[in-house]
């Protein structure tokens, strides 16, 4: 039996749709089998809530009197630098941007108490934010500097646009060295003192649709507490990696670029975050509904933590040096017990993403759909998949030749 997204949307409108989350579908399939479950279930909702450095927002600040050409100048929100290489008052705020004087003057170098992700949280929370800017002045934009207060309610556009979110699987980070190291995977204790991972596992969106059969460009999603869309495949989208027999990648693979109206979102689901000794970022909540169009799609949504494997990588040498060495593989069920074994040593584990929050996102999306407040959208194009021939390229290491 097959279904279409249009048919499922009609069931949503009539209040007849059957929606479960990606945790619930596991037991349903165990009880009824994939064929009966695919016939009964219309949508499986997924969720993830974790730090996503490939995030940011573009803003239109509106014109001052006299006008100022912020584009090409320098601008800051709460002392966090903006990218200004656009039109006169269009700017981009990156989640990892930090003030010019941070971390130079902090007690602990690299504390990074406030960055772009925190500004986004402040904006979304309706708080006032200080804007300062300098410009070179032109005949049509004569003003050369400005200092004012902006609020998300009094700027024209505020759009969350994240070039890389919701990684499809990711490394487990450990530290083989004899010193503490500070990474985007958190603080890693020496001599295999701990292991950090970052995925919701069986709830994670792209792990429930490993070949991107339903998740594509134009897919409507839960984004930051509001609704948004997948705009493109994310940067570093790398589908052509080793996969298990169930289709799930055994290392980091697919990513998505997402977009949505920041004014409709919530600071509950967009949180400024810092990593000691590394930098600032934004923790993002994303949920994707997976329409059950056939039995194969349903089977993929029933993936369990035990069936999702990932690689253990040394972040003191192998990762920073770009080596492909791995220390072993573990599954998410093992990670979630709080301990794994690497090189014969039992190591405590910690997740940087919240499974509890991921489940809340999946439940929220389920509620929206059940109430008829959220319809599915047809993708206008698919994401590049395993037959795309994509080769993940490193940065060239050639010396610059002066002319």
N, C-alpha and C positions, 0 to 999 in steps of 0.2 A: 504493500500500500504506500502510495506517495501523496504528498501534500504540496501546496504552493504557499508562498508568503501571503498572497492575496486571500486565499482561503482561510489562513490563520487569522489575518486581520479582520475578516468578516466575523469570525468566532469571537474575537476580542470585542468588537462593536456590539455583538448580541449578548455578551456576558456569558458565553459558553466555552471560553478557552480554558484549557487545562495546562497549568504552569507549575513546574517544580524547580528547585534549585539543584545545582550540580552535586551537592552532597546527597540530597534526597533520591536522586535518580539511581544511585548505586544500589540501594536496597530494593527499589522497585524492580530493577532489572534482575536482581538475584531471585526475587519472588516470582516474577511473571515472564522473564525472558525478554530478549530484545524485540522479538516480533510483536508480541502483545503490547509491550511498553511503547513501541513506536506508534502503534495504532491509537493508543490511549492518550499519550502525552503530546502536546502541541509545541511547547517551548521549555527549554532548560535555561535557567539564568545562572550566570557566573559572576565572579567578583574578585577584585584584587585591591589592596590598599598598602602601598609601599613607596619608598623614596624613588623618584624618577627624575634624574638629573636633566634629561632631555626635554625640559618643560619651560614654559614662559608665556608671556602675554603681550599682545600688541595693543597699544592705546592711541586714541586720538585725543589730544589734550585740549583742543579748541583754540581759537585765536585770541591773543591779547590785544589790547589797545594802548599804544600803537602795536602793530604786529611784530612778532619775532620769528626768525627762521631758526628754530631749534635743530632742524635737519642740517647735518654737517657741523654742528657745534657740539657742546658738551652739556649733558643734562643728568640730573640725579633725582631720585625719589628717596627721601629719608637717607640721603648720602650714598645710596646705592646707584652705581652708574647705569645709564640706559644706553642702548644702541640707537644712534640718531641718523644713520645713513639712509634715511627715507625722505619723504616730503616734509614740509615746514614744521608741522606739529604732530607727526606720526613717530612713535618710538616703540622699541621692543625691550621688554624687561625680562632678562634671562634668570631662571631660577638659581643659577650658581653664581651670579654676580655678587661681589662683596665690596664694601666701601674701600676707597683708596687707602685709608689709614689702618685697615685691618688686614693682616694680623700684626703689623709692625710694633704697635704700642700696647699690646695686651700683655698681661702677666704671663700667660702661657702662649707662646707663639703658635698661631693656628687655631685659636679658640673659635673664631668665626661665629660670634653670637647672633649676627643679623645679616641676612643677605637677601637676594632677589626673591626667594621663596617666601620669606617672611613679609616682604612688601606685598606680594600677591595675597597672602593671607590677610594682611591688614586692609587692603583694598576690598577684598571680598566680604570682609567683616563690617564694611561700612565706616571704617575709621578714617580720619583725616590724615593725609600724607603730605609732607613738605616737598614741593617741587622747586628746584633751583636749576637755572640754565644760563649759559653764555653763548653768544653768537657773534659772527663777524659783521653783521649788518649789511643790508642791501637797500636799494632805492625803494623796493616794494615791502621789505621787511626791515625797517630802520632800527628797531629796538635791539640793544646789544646784551642785555641781561635781565633776568627776572627772578623773583623769589615770591612764591605764593603757596597756598594750600589747595590741594585738590581732594576730591572725594569721588568714589565710583559713581555716585548719583549725578555729579555735575560735569563729568567728561562725556564726550560723545560716544565713542566706542571703547569697550574693554572686552577683548576676545582672548580666551585661553587658546593658545596654539602651541602644541607640544610635538616637536619633530620626532621624538622617539619615546614611546611608552609601552608598558605592558609586555615586557620581554617574555618570550616563549621559552621558559626554563632559564636557569642561570647557575653559575659556579657556586660551590661551597668554598669559602675562603679560610685558609689556615696560615700559620706562620711557623716556618721551620727554623728561623734564626734565633739568636740568643738575646734579642732585644724586643721591646714592645714596638709595634708598627701601627701607623694610623692610615686608614684607607677608606675608600668609599663603601667598603663592606664593613665599616666599623673598626673599633680598636681590636687588634689581634695580639693575644698574649704570646710570649716566646715559647719555643720548644713544644709546639702543638698544645698550647694552653687552652685554646677554645676554637670553635668552628662556627662561622656565621653563614647563613643562607638567606635568600630573598625571593620567595615565591609562595603563593597560596596553594601550590600543588594542585590537588584535585578540584579546587574551585577556580583556578586561574583560567582566564578566558581562552587564550590561544592553545592551552593544553587540552581543552575540551573540543577543539576543532582543529586538529593538528595539521590538516592539509588545506585549511582555509576554504572549506566548501561553502560556508554560509557567511563567514566574516570577510568583508571586502570593502572597497572604496564606496562610501555612501551609507554604510551600515550605521543605524542610529543606536546610540549607546547611553548608558549612565555615565556622566562625566562631572566629577567634582560636586555632586549633589544636584546637578541639573541634567538636561539632556544635551548631547553633543553628537558628533559624527566622526567616523573614520575618514580622514582626508586623503590618505595615501599610505603606502607601506612606510614604516618608520625607517630612519637612518640605521645603517648596519643590519638591515633585514637580511637574514642569512638562512634561507630555508634548506639549502642543499648540504645538510650535515648528517652525521650518523643518527639513525633512528632505530628504536626498538620495533619489534614485530607489530606492535599496536599503533605504529606511526608516530609515537611521541619522540621528539628529539632528545638525545642524551646529553646535550649541551645547549648553550644559548643559541637561539635560531631566529624565529620571526619576531618582528616588532611592528607597531602601528604608529602613524602620525594622527593626532586627534585635534578636533577644533570644537569650540562651543562658546556661548555667550557667558562671559565671566559674571555679568550682572545677575544671572539666574542661579549662580552656584553658591556654595556654603563653605565657611571656614572649617566646618566639621570634616569636610572631605578634601580640603586643600590646606595643608599644614606646612608652614615654614619649618625646616629641619636643618640641624647642623651636625656635622661629623667632626669631632675633635681632631685637629691636626690635618684635616683634609679640606673641608669647605662647607658651603651651604647648598641646600637643595630644596625641593618641594616634594612632600608626600602627597600622592594623588590617589583618589578613589575612582576606579573604573569598573563598570559592570556591562557585560555584553550578553544580550539574549540570543540563544541559538535555536532557530526554528527547526523542529524535527520534521524534515522533509522526507526522510526515508529511514530505513532500519540501520544503514551504515552510519549515518550521522548520529543516531541515537546511541549506537554502540560506542562511539568515541566519547560521548558525554558521560558515559558510565565509568570512565577511567578512575582508578583508585590511586592513592598515594603510594601503595606498594608497587604499582606498575609504572611509576614515573622515576626514572633514574637520572642522576646528575653527577658531575665530576668534582672531585676534591682537588683544589689547586693551591699551590704555595704562593702567597702574595708577598713573600720576602725576597724571592728570586725569580721563579719561573714566570709569574705574571708580569712584573715590571720589566723583565728582560725580553718579553715577547716569546718565551719558549713554549713549546706545546706539551710539556711534560704534565702528567697528571699523577696523583698519588693514589687514585682508586675511584670507585664509583659507589654511591649509596642511593637509596630511594627515600622519598619524602616521609614514608612511614617511620623509617629509621631516624631521620632527622628530627621528627616531631616527638620522639621518645625522650629527647633531651640529651642523648649520648650516641656517638658513633665511634667506631674503632678505625684508627689510621695507623699503619705501621705497628700494629700490635698494641697501641695505646688507646685507652678509652678517653674520649674528648667530649666536653660539654658543648652542646649546640644551642644556638639562639637564632630566631628568625627576625630579620629586619622588617619584614612585612607582617601585617596582622591578619591572622586567619579569622579571628573573631569579627573584625571589621569587614573583611572580605565577604563573610557569610551575611553580615548585616546589609551590605550592598546588594548581594544576590536576592535577599529577601525583600528589600525595598523595591528593586526592579520588578520582582514577581508581583508585589502589591500594586505597583503602578499599572502593570499590564492587566491584572485581574480586574481592576477598577475601570478599565477602559481609558486610562490616562496616557498610555504609551503604546503607539502602534509600531510595528516593525517596518523597516524600509528595505527595499530591494537594492542590493549592491549594484552600482553602475559598472563596476569592473572588479575582477578578482585580484587578490594579492599574488605576487609571484610565488610559485610553489616549487615542489621538488624537481619539476621538469623545466625550470626556468634557466638552468645553467649558470646561475649566479655564482661567482667566485669571490669570496671575501678577501679584499685586497689590503695589504699593509701600506703604510705611508712609504713612498720612495725614499731611499737613503742616499741619493746622489748629492754631490756638492754643487753649490750654485756657481756657475761660470759667469764671470763678469765679461761684458762685451768690451 
